[in-house]
Amino acid sequence: MKKLFSVTILAATVALAGCQMTQTERSVAGGVVGAAGGLAVGNLLGANSNWTILTTVAGAAAGTLLAQNTATGQCAYARGDGTFYEAPCR
């Protein structure tokens, strides 16, 4: 069952990646895929319900941020002194 769930998540991610979406749709899709990925990680590691909720929320946040970043084409780079700057992604 766990393998089927993981394969389903992967297939959904690949299917969504090929779509032309608006910024809002991309953010929502990134959040949903991130949440699903976080849930899968929590379940695969055998985490209790509190940790599973935490990994799901963290995955949703990371997925949303990643989706927004790919929409703008801008990445944040560390300067080494604790500050960051934005520039086009490499």
C-alpha positions in Angstrom: 0.0 0.0 0.0 2.8 2.4 0.8 4.5 1.8 -2.6 1.2 2.5 -4.3 0.8 5.8 -2.4 4.4 6.8 -3.3 3.9 6.0 -6.9 0.6 8.0 -7.0 2.3 11.0 -5.5 5.2 10.8 -8.0 2.7 10.5 -10.9 0.7 13.4 -9.7 3.8 15.6 -9.4 5.0 14.7 -12.9 1.5 15.4 -14.3 1.3 18.8 -12.6 4.8 19.8 -13.7 3.8 19.7 -17.4 0.8 22.0 -17.0 0.8 25.7 -17.8 -0.6 27.2 -14.6 -1.1 30.7 -13.2 0.9 31.8 -10.2 -2.0 31.1 -7.8 -2.6 27.6 -9.3 1.1 26.9 -9.1 1.3 27.9 -5.4 -1.8 25.8 -4.5 -0.5 22.8 -6.5 3.0 23.2 -4.8 1.4 23.3 -1.4 -0.8 20.2 -2.1 2.1 18.2 -3.5 4.4 19.4 -0.7 1.8 18.4 1.9 1.4 15.0 0.3 5.2 14.5 0.2 5.4 15.5 3.9 2.7 13.1 4.8 4.4 10.3 2.9 7.7 11.0 4.6 6.0 11.0 8.0 4.2 7.7 7.3 7.3 6.0 5.8 9.4 6.9 8.8 6.7 5.6 11.1 6.2 8.9 12.9 3.5 9.4 15.5 0.5 11.6 14.6 2.1 14.8 15.9 5.2 14.4 13.8 3.1 13.4 10.8 1.1 16.6 11.1 4.4 18.6 11.4 5.9 17.0 8.3 2.7 17.6 6.4 2.6 21.3 7.3 6.3 21.7 6.6 6.0 20.0 3.2 3.1 22.3 2.3 5.1 25.4 3.2 8.1 24.2 1.3 6.1 23.2 -1.8 4.4 26.6 -1.9 7.6 28.5 -1.6 9.3 26.4 -4.3 6.3 26.9 -6.6 6.5 30.7 -6.1 10.2 30.6 -6.8 9.9 28.8 -10.0 7.2 31.2 -11.2 9.5 34.3 -10.7 12.7 32.7 -11.8 14.5 34.5 -8.9 16.5 32.6 -6.3 18.0 33.7 -3.0 21.7 33.4 -2.6 23.7 33.7 0.7 26.5 36.4 0.7 28.3 34.6 3.6 27.8 37.4 6.1 24.3 36.3 7.1 22.5 38.3 4.4 20.9 37.2 1.2 20.4 38.7 -2.3 18.0 37.7 -5.1 19.2 37.0 -8.6 18.1 34.9 -11.6 18.3 31.2 -10.9 21.3 29.5 -12.3 
